Amino acid sequence: MEIEPREAAVVLRIFKAYADGLSLTRIICMLNGEQVPGRMRLAKGWSPATLSRLLDNEKYVGRWVWNKTESRRDPRTGRRRRFTKPESDWVVQEDESLRIVPEALWEQIRARRQEVRRSWPGARVGAASRASRAAGSSTSPRTCSRGRWCAGGAERRSPR
């Protein structure tokens, strides 16, 4: 494996922008406004889910983890489900030559992500939030309305 310089520059730019306090929506507007291509080069551009996965991906600090989950039948439903294995079973490989994001920046992002998650309404799991999740609806201050999010003045529907 080797690092693609243009893509690495975009990844580093996203990490720095988030560390500087920009929200995911602002970063999306910036990237889509400048027509910065994503890895998949989708016509729709960047999305909150894509940026969230990118900011949580340990591969950008050169850490690759395998064997985290296993698939087996759920005894209650009979369907195959994915179950998380204990950390002792995980296979971890660290390669500094594949690092894109410096350790200090990674730690800063981790701290901000935890802070944002704690402040998010879904972080406090109580009877009310469990009931709304069971009903399949969610609204938050970041969304325009139920099941929608805004980016760059355009309203987009959630895929659900």
Secondary structure as the mmCIF struct_conf table of DSSP 4:
data_model
#
loop_
_struct_conf.conf_type_id
_struct_conf.id
_struct_conf.beg_label_comp_id
_struct_conf.beg_label_asym_id
_struct_conf.beg_label_seq_id
_struct_conf.end_label_comp_id
_struct_conf.end_label_asym_id
_struct_conf.end_label_seq_id
HELX_RH_AL_P HELX_RH_AL_P1 PRO A 5 ALA A 19
TURN_TY1_P TURN_TY1_P1 ASP A 20 GLY A 21
HELX_RH_AL_P HELX_RH_AL_P2 LEU A 24 GLY A 33
TURN_TY1_P TURN_TY1_P2 GLU A 34 GLN A 35
BEND BEND1 ARG A 39 MET A 40
TURN_TY1_P TURN_TY1_P3 ALA A 43 LYS A 44
HELX_RH_AL_P HELX_RH_AL_P3 PRO A 48 ASP A 56
HELX_RH_3T_P HELX_RH_3T_P1 GLU A 58 VAL A 61
TURN_TY1_P TURN_TY1_P4 GLY A 62 GLY A 62
STRN STRN1 ARG A 63 TRP A 66
STRN STRN2 THR A 69 ARG A 73
TURN_TY1_P TURN_TY1_P5 PRO A 75 THR A 77
BEND BEND2 ARG A 79 ARG A 79
STRN STRN3 ARG A 80 THR A 84
HELX_LH_PP_P HELX_LH_PP_P1 LYS A 85 PRO A 86
HELX_RH_3T_P HELX_RH_3T_P2 GLU A 87 ASP A 89
STRN STRN4 VAL A 91 GLU A 94
HELX_RH_3T_P HELX_RH_3T_P3 GLU A 96 LEU A 98
BEND BEND3 VAL A 101 VAL A 101
HELX_RH_AL_P HELX_RH_AL_P4 GLU A 103 SER A 119
BEND BEND4 TRP A 120 TRP A 120
HELX_RH_3T_P HELX_RH_3T_P4 PRO A 121 ALA A 123
BEND BEND5 ARG A 124 ARG A 124
HELX_RH_AL_P HELX_RH_AL_P5 ALA A 127 ALA A 135
TURN_TY1_P TURN_TY1_P6 GLY A 136 GLY A 136
TURN_TY1_P TURN_TY1_P7 PRO A 141 ARG A 142
BEND BEND6 THR A 143 SER A 145
TURN_TY1_P TURN_TY1_P8 ARG A 146 GLY A 147
STRN STRN5 ARG A 148 ALA A 151
TURN_TY1_P TURN_TY1_P9 GLY A 152 GLY A 153
STRN STRN6 ALA A 154 ARG A 157
#
